[in-house]
Amino acid sequence: MRSVAHQRLREIHWLSHADNYLALVRDAVQKNPDDEELRELMAAMERAMAAQRKRRPLH
């Protein structure tokens, strides 16, 4: 049970800073567009943010 709460806390923390993290990753992808791992990370972050917005819309 604690691990579920800890995981949720980490998710909340990450999402509170997600725009900043995503901007850093996008910048890194622009500098190195052939880095497949960075591109996958960027796509995963964008999917996570979209899913979060569906669960908890801003308005």
C-alpha positions in Angstrom: 0.0 0.0 0.0 2.8 2.4 0.8 4.4 1.7 -2.6 1.2 2.7 -4.3 1.0 6.0 -2.3 4.7 6.6 -3.0 4.2 6.0 -6.8 1.2 8.4 -6.8 3.3 11.0 -5.0 6.1 10.6 -7.6 3.5 11.0 -10.4 2.1 14.1 -8.9 5.6 15.6 -8.5 6.6 14.7 -12.0 3.4 16.1 -13.5 3.7 19.4 -11.5 7.0 19.9 -13.4 6.2 18.1 -16.6 6.1 21.2 -18.8 9.7 22.1 -17.7 10.9 18.5 -18.1 9.3 18.2 -21.5 10.8 21.5 -22.7 14.3 20.2 -21.7 13.7 16.9 -23.6 12.4 18.8 -26.7 15.5 21.0 -26.7 17.7 17.9 -26.5 15.8 16.3 -29.4 16.3 19.4 -31.5 20.0 19.3 -30.8 20.3 15.6 -31.5 17.3 14.5 -33.7 18.8 11.1 -34.4 18.8 10.0 -30.8 16.0 7.4 -30.7 15.9 7.1 -26.9 15.3 10.8 -26.5 12.6 10.7 -29.2 10.9 7.8 -27.3 11.2 9.6 -24.0 9.6 12.7 -25.5 6.7 10.7 -27.0 6.2 8.9 -23.6 6.2 12.2 -21.7 3.7 13.7 -24.1 1.4 10.7 -23.8 1.6 10.8 -20.0 0.7 14.5 -20.0 -2.2 13.9 -22.3 -3.5 11.1 -20.2 -3.2 13.2 -17.0 -5.1 16.1 -18.6 -7.9 13.6 -19.6 -8.1 12.5 -15.9 -7.9 15.9 -14.4 -8.7 18.7 -16.8 -7.5 22.2 -15.9 -11.0 23.6 -16.0 
